[in-house]
Amino acid sequence: MPALESKEISATGDVTTTDSSILWSVVLTAGSDAASLVVRDGSGGTTRLTLKAAANTTVTHTFHEGVLFTSGIHGTLTGTGPVADFEYS
């Protein structure tokens, strides 16, 4: 497995803009209300994953074989105070 990098986002934005990134896992932690996270292949690209978490809970999704993103990894967050943590290579 290649060396992993991690990034936390607390607002909608790019996790990486590097071509050919492989996403291994995502952790969504909701704040004071329900949160959602849409993960896309680049901003405005194909939706690869949608996660939802109830208020003050955490949801984890692991890709055991990794998922290739060809236009970077982009996350769209909703809710009050959510945080999303990504592991990718």
N, C-alpha and C positions, 0 to 999 in steps of 0.2 A: 504494500500500500504506500502511495506517495506521502510525503510529509503533509500533515494537516495544518490548516490555518483556521482561525476562528474570528468571528466578528459579531458584535452585538449591535442591534439597531433598536431605537426607541421611537422612530418615526419612519414613514415611508421613504424608501431610497434604495440605492444600489449597495449590495453586499460586496460585489466585485464587478468590474467591467471587463475583466480578462476573458478573452475567448477561451473556450475549452476548459471550463471549470467543472469539477465533479463535486456534487453536493452529497454529503454523507449523512448529516443529521440536522434537525431543526428542533429547538425548544421554544415554545411560546408560553410566556407567563403573563396572565391577565392582571390588570390593576384593579381598581375599585368597581369596575363593571365588566361585562363580557367583552372578550377581544377576539379578533379574527386576523389571520395572516394569509395572504395570497402570495405564493412564490411563483415568479415568472421567469422565463428564459429571456432576460433583458427587459428593459422598461417597455411595457406595452406588448410584450411577446406572449408566447403560448403559456397558459397556466399549467404548472407542473404539480402544485400541491396547494390545498386549502386546509388550514387548521382553525379550529375554534376552541376557545377555553372559557369556561364560566368565570365569573368574578373571583379574584384571589386564588386561582388554581393554575396549574402548569400542565401542559400537554407536550409530549415528546414524540417525534417521528424519526425513525432511523431507516435509511436505505442501505440494506445489507450489501448490495453490490454497487452502490453509488449511482447517481444519475448525472449524465453529461448535459451541461448547459453550454451552448455554443455562442451566446451573445451576452454572457455575464449573468449574474444572479441578482434578481430584484425582488424586494419584499414590500408589500402594501399592508400596513397595519391599521386597524381600527380599534377603537375603545379608548378608555381613559387610563393612561399610564402603562400601556403594554410594553413588553420587551421581548425581542426575538433574538436567540443565539443560534448562529450557523456554524457548522464545521464543514470545511470544503478543502479541496486540493486543486 
